Amino acid sequence: KEYLDRFEWQTQTNPAHPAIKDDSQIVSYSALAAWTDANATQLSAQRPIDKTNSFFEFQGINLIVAFLASQKAGYPFLPINRILPPKLVGKLLTINNSSLCVLTKKKAFKKRLR
């Protein structure tokens, strides 16, 4: 929650300032807030918070967006690396009573989770 509060304060105070950058892009606080708001809305529409944890496999700026969107939607955030064996990923999902898993790469990996 503290990270989210600081992010929201920075967005209100310095909306045009760079919030994050990687090799290919620089994203302002206002753009990052809009991006995370859209993702948080989508997460919230998926399932009730008490029944779903969120899992993401992102890198770079997308990892930050996933974290902030999870926080805004009220979901726990647990990144899962795609190099983990599918059985271990399945155990993590079961242990955490998860029903939502968002992956961005390797469709074959996504299929093995089901």
N, C-alpha and C positions, 0 to 999 in steps of 0.2 A: 504494500500500500504506500509506503514511503516513496518508492521510486515513481509510482504513478502520481502522487501529489507533487513531487518535484517536477515531473514532466509537464503536468497541467499548469503549474506556476510558470515555468519557462515558456510554454506555449502562449500564455496570456501576456507575459512580459515582453518577449522577444519573438513574435511569430515569424518574422522573416529571416531570423538568424539560422545558420546551418545547425541542424540537430545531429546529423550523422552523415558520414560519407564513406564510400568505398572506392575501389579502383575506377568505377564507371559512373558514379553519380553522387551528387550532394543533395540532401533532402532537408528542407527547412522544417522548423517546428510546426508550422501550420499545416504543411503538406503531410508530415508524419502523423499529426493528430487526425487529419481527415482519413488517412490510410488505415490507421488503427481503429478509428471509430467505425468505419465500414466493416472491418473484419470482426470487431466486437459485436456489432449488430447481427452479423451472419452467425457467429457462434451462439449468441443468445437465442436465436430463432431455432437452433438445432434441437436442443433438449433442455430439460430443467437442470439447474446448476447442481442440485443435490444428487443427481443420478449420473452425471457425466463429468469426466476429467478431460482435459484437452492435451493432446500429444502432437507435436510438430516435428518435422524433419526439415529444418531450414538452415541456411547459412547466411552470414553477412547481414545486410540490412533486413532481410526477411526474418531473421531470427529475432531481431529487436521488435519488429512489427508484431510477430507472433506472441512474444512475451507481453508487450503492452496491450494487445487486443485481449489476451487471456485475462489480464488483470482488470481491464475495463469491464469485461463480461462477468467477472467474478469467478472465473475458473482457475483451478490450480494449473501450474505450468510445469510440464516435465518434458524436456526435449529428448527425443530418442534418435540415436545415431543409426543410420541405415546399415552400418556394417555389423550390427548385432545380429546374432542368429535368430531366425524367426521364432524358434521355440522360446528363447529368452524374452523376446518382445511380447509374445503371447502371455508369458508369466507376469510380466510387468503390467500388462493390461488387466489381467485377472486380479492381481494383488491390489491394484488401485481402483478396481471396480469401474473400469473405463469402457465406454462404448463409442467414443469419438477419437478417431485418429486421422490426422491430416498430414499427408505426405506430398511432397512436390516433385520428387524424382523417383526414377526406377519403378515403373508401373508393375513390373514383375514382382518386386518386393511387396508392393501393396497387395497384390493378389495372394501372395503366400500368407499374409496375415489373416485373411478371411477364413 
